[in-house]
């Protein structure tokens, strides 16, 4: 259950005071906050709203000082990246608005922003004094956005307006937005420039009352969460109020937490990812998956310490890797288990190669690698034992064909780890193995890589020694890449379409595109097959490749294909026989019976 917020308060605070605290680094950002991204038009719109005393929304801050909820702080953009000042508060909501106002009103120099094409530009902002006092003018149109050198140019690059000196600002009646909290100094120069002209002075006084004073008196609602707020609640609140709608990953949040102890999780993950990149099947493993495996080991250690009496206080802690558990991960926990988990993932890649799963695209479930890697991390050399490897293989295929790792996976992970370790050491079957079932009717529904079981049968055929029709080679990692092996039709779709009525192919909903009518073949073999009848392409292979009919029949049987049915172009004889044989293979892989249903025959 998510922890609640023990205390928070809501007050109205002067904008000037908030920006002052930001400038002094008393208010900073938690490191998980993303960069500032507001464009020029949004800044002008924000300045317009404040100048009219329109509400711009509340901001939310977290009081610092909780040793259990520490985030590395960083100053708001526009200030030096590093600060020796310990902040009193961290901004959870309102970063974009406060950064825009700080840069436009306080920070010296031009504001670094973007135009509508996302191109970086540098801008100074001015109020046109006369226009601001005209009730018929749109306030946004009264705010000028001018380039870094304070000049306006035409399309030929010629300067047509120049406000690069105070005198030129006075002459044009353009008041720099950065002077709103120090308008007296600018006004002195303005009055002197106009020789204390009463009309100009009255105009400026009215401008002060209607514009500048609104900035001086503007208050923002500030919701402040107390320092006793749990980290999980902080993260949840941040995501709820994040108007960008982008969920923070646990990796980003832990990066900010570990950074408070001067440890760069991001840099460490880059090193790990570089090692994983050497294994094609691990290249797309995200950092959050790695952290889940680390958390499984850390929570299992705490659980065992409790059971063994080392840490007997309270209830036994759960073995878990849910988001809230990862967020509780300490740097010491991470350091303790990091290396073992890295090795666990690398061993998982080796295990998957043995199952003929070579690349991430062919992974039935990426998520299933998490408990596998965690288990291998704990078992270490024990996993090299043939009996243990067979048990892990059985669990793996039960997960694939039972289609167990598509949803609610974290709770399954927490069972897998202790149960797999116990099973490897002589204990009972894991829950995943007991619960896994496969129905023969499912075979006809497996038509694309979107299904884990579809990819599983593809890999299982290769693991069990299927050979390429043309070359007769078993598929290993070298031939897989060199020959561009993929899943291809046995009875070509074109032939099936042409003979659909003759063979009544779709009579009971059988899918020409289902896995029963597909096999792992090289790209070259598939081109040789084309859209021909099986009888024709088999003769072509025999003739062109010099393969005897008996040898080709042997190759076909390695794919659990009946050679006679294929040579006779008998779709249903082929289909019914292969349906049964594929189920036999699945039963052998899962180590348990599947649910068989009779396939309607012609």
N, C-alpha and C positions, 0 to 999 in steps of 0.2 A: 504494500500500500504506500502511495506517495505521502511523504511527510508534509505536514502543513506548515504555514508561516506563523511563527509564534507571535511576532509583533510587526506592525507597520504603522506609519502615520502619514497623513496627507496635509500639506501646508502650501500656502501661496508664498513664493519667494521672488524677490525682484530679479528680473533678467540680468540687470547690471551686476548684481552680487554673484549670480551663478557664473557669468562669464568671467568675473574677476577671480573666482575660485578656480576656474579652469585654467586661467592664465598663470596662477600660482601653483598649478599642479595639485591643488587640494582635491579637485575632482578630476578623475581620470577614467579610462576605459578598461574593462577586463580584456585580456589579450585575445579572447575568443571572438570579440567583436570584429566584424569585417571592415574593410576600408570605406572611406567616405566617397560617395559616388554621385552627389547631386550636381545637376547641370546648371548652366547660367540662368535659364528661364525660371527654374524652381527657386533659385536664390532670390531673384527679383520678386517673385510671387511671395516668398516668405517675408522679405523686407516690407513689401506692400501691406501684408496682413498686420504686422506689428505696428506700422505707422498709422494704421486705422484702428488700433486696439482690438483687432479681431482675435479670437482664440486660435491658437495654433496647436492645441492638444497638450496633455500632461506629459511630464517626463517621469521616469522611474529610476531610482537609484538604490544601491545597496551599501549599507554602512559596513566599513571594513573592520577587521580586528578579530574575526572568527578563525581560530587556528585550524578548525576542521573544514573550513570552506575558503581556501586561499586561492586566489587567481593572480597571475602575474599582471600588474597594471601597466598601462602605457599611456602617455599623454595624448591628448586629442591632436589630430592632424593640424599642423601649423606650428606646433611646438617641437623642441628637440626630442628625438626618439627616446632618449634615456633621461630619467630624472632621479635625483637623489631624494626627492620629497616623497614621503609615504602618503598616499591619498587618504582622505577621510571617507570618500564615497566613490563608488564606481557607477558609471552610467549603464543601465540595462536597456532602457527605452528612451529614445530621443537623441541618439548619437548624431543622426543626419541633420536634424534641425539645429542642435546646439553647435555642431561643427560649422555649419553654414553661417550661423550668426556670429560665432567667434571669429571666423576668418574674415567676414565682411565688416564687422564692427570693431574688433580689437587687434587682430594680428597685423603687424606692420607689413607694408608691401601689398602687392596684388594678390587676389584670390586665385588659386589654381583650380580650374573647373573644366567643364566640357561644353562644347556646342551641341547642336541637335544631331550632328553626325558622329558624336562621341570623340571628337578630336580635342586634345588638351589645349586649353586657352588660358590666358592670364587676364584678369579683369579687375578694374577699379569701378566702384559704384558711386553714383552721385544722385542727389535729389535736385530736380529742376525746381527752384524755389517758386517761381511764378506759376508754373503748371500745377504744383502741389496745392496752391491756394485757389485754383480754378475748380469749382464744384462740377463742372461739365467734363473734366478730364478723368480718364481711368487712371487710378493711382499707379498701376504697374507701368503705364506709359510715361509716368513722371519720373521713373527711376532709370537713369542712363547707365549702361554697361559699356565701359570704354577700355580699350586695350592697355597693355602693360606700360607703354610709353605715354599714355594719356592723350593720344592723338587718334583722330578718326580719318580714315583714308578712303578714297574712291577706288573703283575697280582697277585703276591704273597704278595704285599705290601712292597717289599724290595726297599729301596732307590737306584736308579741307576744314578740319577743326583741330585746335590745339589748346589743351588745358594742362600743360606740363608745368606751369608755375602758379603760385597762389594768385598773382595778379590776374592771370587768365581765367582762373576759377571765379574770382570776384566779378570780373567783367561779364562773364556769361551767366552769372547767377546760379552756378552749380555748386551745391554744398556737398562735400565729401561725406559719405556715409560713416567713414571711420571717425569723424569728428563729433558724432552725436553725444558722446559722453565727455566731450571737451569742446563744446561749441563756443565758449566764451573767447578763447584764443583766436579762433577763426573769425568770429564776429568783430573783434577789435580791428583786424586787418581789413575786413570787408567795409566797416564804417569809415576807416581812414581812406581806403581806396576811393570811396564815393564822396569824400570830403564831407562826411556826416550829413549827407542829404537826408532830409526828414522823411521823404517818401520811401527811400530805400530802407531806412532804419525801421519805419513802421511795418514795412513788408516783411523784414526779417523777424521782427518781434512777433508778428502774426504766425510766421512759419515756425518759430520756436514753440509757440503755444500749441499749434495744431499738429506738429510733426515731432520735433525733438523731445518735447515734454512727454509725449506718449512713450517714447523709448525709455526715458528716465523713470517713468512710473509703471512701466509694463511689468506685470507679475505672471509667473508661470506656476500652474499647479504641479507640485512635486510630491510624488508618492515615494516614501523612503522605507525600504525594508530593513528591519533590524539586523544587527550583526549575528544574531543567533539563528538566522534563516538557514536551513539545511541546503547543501549544494544541489541536491536533486530538485528541490523546490525552486532554487534560483534559476536553474537551467530550464525547467518547465515554464516558469513565468516568462523568461526571456523569449522562448519560442512562441508563447501565446501572444505576446505583445509585439513581436517582430512583424512589422507591417509588410516586410518583403516576403513573408511567408516561407522563408528558407529554413528548414530544420537544421539545427547544428548537429553535426555528427559527434559521437562520443570521443572520437579522435581529436576533434578541435577543442572540445571541453577539457579533455585530459592534457592536451598540449599546454593549455593555459594554466592548468593546475600544477603540472610538473615544472613549468617554467618558473613558478614561484620558488622552486628549490634549485634553480639554475641548471635544469636538465632540459635539453631540447628533444622532445619526443619526435618532432618533425624530422630533425636531422637523423635520429636513430632509425626511424622508419625508412628513410631513404636508403640507408645502408642495408637494411633487411630486404627492401624491395629489389635492390640491385642483385642480391643473392637469389631471390625468388625468380627474377627475370631470366636466369639461366635455365629454369625449368618452364617450358612452354605452358604446362598445365597450371602453373602458379602465377602466371604473369598478371592475371586480372584479380588476384586476391586483394580485397580492399583492407585498409588498415583496421577497420572495425572488426573484421573477421579475426585478425591476429589478436586483437585485444580481447575478444570473446574467449579465445583459447587460453590466453594468459589468465583471465579471470576465473575460468573453470579450474585451473590448477591452484590458484590462490585460495579460492573458496573451498576447494576440496581439502587443502592443507588445514584451513581453519576448522573444518568439520572434523577431520581426523584428530586434531589436537584436542578438540572438545570431547570426542568419544574416548580418547586415550587418557583423559584426565589432565592433560597439560594445560588446557584452558577450559575449566569446568563451569565457568560462570554462565548462568542464564540458560536459555534454550539452545539446542544444537543449531549452529548456523547452517543455512542451506547451501548445497552445491548449486551454483547458479551463474549465469552469464547474461542476465537481462541488463537493460540499459542502466538501471539504478545500481546494479552490482558493479558494473564497469566504472561508473562514476565514483564509486567508493574505493577504487583501486589506489593503493598507496604506491609511491615511487619505489619504496623498498620491495613491495610485492612484485612490481614490474621487473625490477632488476634481478630478483631472485629467480623468476621463472622464464625470463625472456629468452635466454640461450637454449633452454630445453625445448621451448615451443618452436623456435626457429628450426631446430633439428627435427622436431616432430613434423613440421610442414614439408621439409625436404624428404623425410622418410615417406610421407604420404604421397609425394610425387612419384617416388620409386614404386610404391605399392600400386598406384594407378597405372603406371607403365606396364606393370605385370598383368593388369586387367585389360591392357590394350587401350587405355584412355590416354592419349598423347597430348591433346591440346585443350584449352579451356572451352572451346566451342563444343567439344564432345562430352564435356562433363554433364552427367545426368543432373546432379545437384552440386552447385558450388558450395552450398551451405554444409553439406555432409562432410566436407573436408575439416571443418572446425572440430567436431568431436573425434574424428579420426586422428588429426594431428595431435590433439591433446592426449589421446590414449597412447599414441606412439611415443610422445614425449615422456610419459610416465613409464611405459614398459621398457623403453630403451632397447637393449640387445635381446630382451625376451621376445620381442616382436619378430626376430629373425628365425625363431623356432618354427619348423614346418607346421606343426599342429596349431600353434597360435596364429600363424599366417592364414591357415585355412579357416579358422574361426572368424577372423577379421573379414576375410573374403565373403564368408557366408552372411555376416552382418551387413556388409556393404551392399550385396545384391538384394538382400531383404529390404533394405532401405530404398533401393532404386525401384524394384518391381512392386514393392508395397506402396510406393509413392508417398513416403512418410516425411519428406523433408521440404515440402512446399509451403507449409504454414505452421504456426505455433511451434517453431523449431527450438526456441530457447529452452522450453520446459523439457523437450526431448533430449537436448544436449546434456542437461543436468542429470538425466537418467543414464544416458549412454556411457559417460565417462566412468563412473564407479562400476557399472554393470559389465562393461567390456573388460575392465581390468580384472574383476572378479572371475569372469568367464574364462579369460586367458589363464587364470591361476586355479582352474578346476571348479569354479562356481556354476550357478544356474545360467540358463539362456537369458540374454538380455530381453527387456520388454519389446524392443524393436523387432527382434526375431520372432517372438511369440505373436505379436500383433500383425505382422506383415501377411497379406494375402494377395493373390493375383488371380484374376478371372480370365479365362480364355476369351470371353467376349471382348475384353479390352484390346486384344490384338487388332481387331478390325477398326478400332478407333485411333490407333497410333499411326498418324499420317505425316507428322512433321517433327522437327527438332524442338518444338515447343513442349513436347512431352519428355519427361525424364526416362520413362520406360522405353520409348522409341530409341533414344540414344543408348540406353542400356543394352538393348538387343543388338544394336550395331556393334558395340564394344564386345559383347559376349560372343558373337560369332567370330570375331577376330581372335579373342582369347582362346577359343576352343579350336583354333587352327584352320579356319577357312582360307582357301587359296584363291588367288586371282584367276579368273576364267582363262585369260590369255597366256599369262606368264607361268601359272602354276606355283607362284611364290606364296608362302605364308606371309601374312602382313606383320612386319615388325616396324619399329620406329623409323628405320631407314627407308624401307619401301613405302611406308605411309607418306612420308614427305616427298620422296623422289618420284613416286608414281601418282601423287595427288589423289589419294584414295578418298572416296566419299560414298554416300548411300545412293544407289541407282536401282531403277526398275529392272526386274527379271523378265517379265512379260512387258515389253515397251508400251507406254501409254497409247501411242499412235496405233499400234496393232490392236490393243484392247478396244479403242474407240471404233476401229474399222470392223471388228468382229463382235461387237457388243451384243447384237441381236442373235447372231449365229450361235454364240456360246452362252447367251443369256447371263452375261457376266454380272450385271447389277441386280439380279433377280431377288436376292434376299439382303440387299444392302451391303454386300461385300465391297470393299474399297480397293480399287485398282492401285491407289496410292498408299495403301496401308503397308505396314512393315512386313507382312507375309509375302508381299510381292516385291521386296527390295533386298538388296545385298550389298556388302562392302566391296566395291570394285574400283579399279584404277580408272582415271580419266580416259586413257587410251583404249581400254577395254570397252568402256561405255560408248566411245565414238564408233568402235567396230560393231557394237550391237545396233546402234542407230534406232530406227523404228521397225526393224525387221521382225519377222516371226522367229521364235526361239529356234525352230528347226533350221531356219536359214542361217542365222548368225552362228549357230554351233558348227555347221558345215564350213562356214567361212573361217572360223577360228582354227578348225582342224586343218584346213587347206593352207591358210596363210602362215600359221605358226608351226605347222608340222607336228601337231599334237595328235596321237592316236586316239580313237574313239574311247577305248577302255580307260585311258588316262584322263580324258576329259570327263568321263562319267565319275571317276574317282574325285576329281576336283569339284564337280557338282554336289556330290554327296557330302563334301566338307562344309557345304552351305546348307545341309539338310534339304537338298533338292532331289526329287525323284527324277533321274535321267530320262527314264522312259516317258514320263508325262511331259517333260520339256521337249523331247525330240518329237513327240506326237502333237505338239501345240495344244495339249489338253489342259486348259486353264484350271478346270475344277479338280481334276486328279492331282495336279501340282499343288493347288491351293489347300485342299483338304489334308493331304499328306504333310505338307510343310507346317500347317497349323499345329498338328499334333507333335511334330518333331521339335518345333520351337518351344512348345510347352514343356516337353521333356527336358530341354536345355535349361529352361527357367527353373523347373523343379530341382534340377541338379545343383544349380547355382544357389538357390534359396535353401536347399536341404529340407524341403517340405513340399507336400502336394499342393498343386494349384487347383482352382475350381475349373473343371472342364465342362464345356457345353458342346453338344453335337453341332457340327457345322452342316447346314442343309446342303445336300448334294443334288446334282442334276439327275 
